[in-house]
Amino acid sequence: MNQRTKILIVGGGGHAAVILDMLSISKEYHVVGIVDSQTSMSSRLAVPVLGGDDQLPLLFSQGVQHAFIAIGDNQRRKQMAARLTSLGFQFINVLSAHAYISPSVKLGSGVCVMAGAVIQPFSTLDDHVIVNTGATVDHDCRLNAFAHVAPGVALTGHVRLGEGCFIGAGATVIPNTEVGDWVQAAAGCVISKNISAQQKVKGIPAVVY
Ligand SMILES: CC(C)(COP(=O)(O)OP(=O)(O)OC[C@H]1O[C@@H](n2cnc3c(N)ncnc32)[C@H](O)[C@@H]1OP(=O)(O)O)[C@@H](O)C(=O)NCCC(=O)NCCS
């Protein structure tokens, strides 16, 4: 019989609920539980909450050596990735069966692509990138590590997102645009020119605020 790989979900909020939903039909992975000492969702999640981060070394020693970090906040996801990497965990990708991902797309690890998302040819999603529900990433885009594209975003062709960028729900980024590291783009904005690192932008066209 095919033995499924045991995995942990780190983070127990709404993002984790969506990740668990995608994994519930997985033939490859078996979710052992969630690590999050502060989740308020225990009664709604279909798997046990195993405790806080302090449980990670024990769980690893017990043979649960794969994980997915279900934390939407990009800084916190990065910090947690460093912690888990130092403990030896490997990261899985969670890709919805209801997303389209071109075969030429390059994926890092710890990546998630949610239902209704479309990733077009020759794009790259680096480690721990989130492409959320119904977002589109057109051809030749590059999303650097820890970027998060919120529901309904449209990235057109040849867009580059720097590390840790957050693009809010329903925003649009026009072709050939570079968005710097850790930029935060408000929901509904239209990014029509390059944005330098660390800026917050909003509006149509998006301006720094
Ligand atoms: C931009 C955002 C991150 C908030 O950032 P913030 O700097 O904390 O913003 P604040 O709430 O302090 O608001 C600052 C100003 O921007 C305005 N503003 C907030 N969001 C805005 C938006 N999406 N578009 C236009 N203006 C917006 C506020 O009304 C406020 O205006 P004021 O100064 O005239 O009162 C947030 O509003 C947003 O758009 N988040 C996206 C959420 C999302 O997509 N989540 C998906 C999770 S999967």
PDBQT file of the ligand as one rigid body, heavy atoms in Angstrom, charges set to zero:
ROOT
HETATM    1  C1  LIG A 301      -3.399  48.794   2.398  1.00  0.00    +0.000 C 
HETATM    2  C2  LIG A 301      -3.755  47.960   3.584  1.00  0.00    +0.000 C 
HETATM    3  C3  LIG A 301      -2.726  46.837   3.720  1.00  0.00    +0.000 C 
HETATM    4  C4  LIG A 301      -3.784  48.774   4.873  1.00  0.00    +0.000 C 
HETATM    5  O1  LIG A 301      -2.588  49.417   5.078  1.00  0.00    +0.000 OA
HETATM    6  P1  LIG A 301      -2.411  50.492   6.223  1.00  0.00    +0.000 P 
HETATM    7  O2  LIG A 301      -1.218  51.284   5.847  1.00  0.00    +0.000 OA
HETATM    8  O3  LIG A 301      -2.461  49.817   7.533  1.00  0.00    +0.000 OA
HETATM    9  O4  LIG A 301      -3.673  51.378   5.955  1.00  0.00    +0.000 OA
HETATM   10  P2  LIG A 301      -4.692  52.048   6.935  1.00  0.00    +0.000 P 
HETATM   11  O5  LIG A 301      -5.775  51.086   7.244  1.00  0.00    +0.000 OA
HETATM   12  O6  LIG A 301      -3.964  52.731   8.059  1.00  0.00    +0.000 OA
HETATM   13  O7  LIG A 301      -5.250  53.154   5.944  1.00  0.00    +0.000 OA
HETATM   14  C5  LIG A 301      -4.434  54.214   5.472  1.00  0.00    +0.000 C 
HETATM   15  C6  LIG A 301      -5.250  55.008   4.492  1.00  0.00    +0.000 C 
HETATM   16  O8  LIG A 301      -5.370  54.234   3.262  1.00  0.00    +0.000 OA
HETATM   17  C7  LIG A 301      -6.745  54.012   2.959  1.00  0.00    +0.000 C 
HETATM   18  N1  LIG A 301      -6.836  52.682   2.386  1.00  0.00    +0.000 N 
HETATM   19  C8  LIG A 301      -6.721  51.506   3.032  1.00  0.00    +0.000 A 
HETATM   20  N2  LIG A 301      -6.814  50.505   2.166  1.00  0.00    +0.000 NA
HETATM   21  C9  LIG A 301      -6.993  51.063   0.953  1.00  0.00    +0.000 A 
HETATM   22  C10 LIG A 301      -7.161  50.516  -0.319  1.00  0.00    +0.000 A 
HETATM   23  N3  LIG A 301      -7.158  49.197  -0.516  1.00  0.00    +0.000 N 
HETATM   24  N4  LIG A 301      -7.286  51.372  -1.361  1.00  0.00    +0.000 NA
HETATM   25  C11 LIG A 301      -7.304  52.704  -1.155  1.00  0.00    +0.000 A 
HETATM   26  N5  LIG A 301      -7.141  53.283   0.041  1.00  0.00    +0.000 NA
HETATM   27  C12 LIG A 301      -7.007  52.459   1.084  1.00  0.00    +0.000 A 
HETATM   28  C13 LIG A 301      -7.466  54.157   4.287  1.00  0.00    +0.000 C 
HETATM   29  O9  LIG A 301      -8.817  54.495   4.095  1.00  0.00    +0.000 OA
HETATM   30  C14 LIG A 301      -6.688  55.259   4.924  1.00  0.00    +0.000 C 
HETATM   31  O10 LIG A 301      -7.057  56.474   4.341  1.00  0.00    +0.000 OA
HETATM   32  P3  LIG A 301      -7.028  57.878   5.162  1.00  0.00    +0.000 P 
HETATM   33  O11 LIG A 301      -5.607  58.084   5.587  1.00  0.00    +0.000 OA
HETATM   34  O12 LIG A 301      -7.498  58.864   4.174  1.00  0.00    +0.000 OA
HETATM   35  O13 LIG A 301      -7.942  57.641   6.315  1.00  0.00    +0.000 OA
HETATM   36  C15 LIG A 301      -5.167  47.411   3.489  1.00  0.00    +0.000 C 
HETATM   37  O14 LIG A 301      -6.120  48.434   3.532  1.00  0.00    +0.000 OA
HETATM   38  C16 LIG A 301      -5.376  46.568   2.281  1.00  0.00    +0.000 C 
HETATM   39  O15 LIG A 301      -5.708  47.025   1.194  1.00  0.00    +0.000 OA
HETATM   40  N6  LIG A 301      -5.178  45.288   2.531  1.00  0.00    +0.000 N 
HETATM   41  C17 LIG A 301      -5.394  44.274   1.573  1.00  0.00    +0.000 C 
HETATM   42  C18 LIG A 301      -6.042  43.116   2.286  1.00  0.00    +0.000 C 
HETATM   43  C19 LIG A 301      -6.062  41.907   1.433  1.00  0.00    +0.000 C 
HETATM   44  O16 LIG A 301      -6.045  41.952   0.226  1.00  0.00    +0.000 OA
HETATM   45  N7  LIG A 301      -6.035  40.793   2.107  1.00  0.00    +0.000 N 
HETATM   46  C20 LIG A 301      -6.022  39.516   1.457  1.00  0.00    +0.000 C 
HETATM   47  C21 LIG A 301      -5.637  38.477   2.457  1.00  0.00    +0.000 C 
HETATM   48  S1  LIG A 301      -5.639  36.909   1.733  1.00  0.00    +0.000 SA
ENDROOT
TORSDOF 0
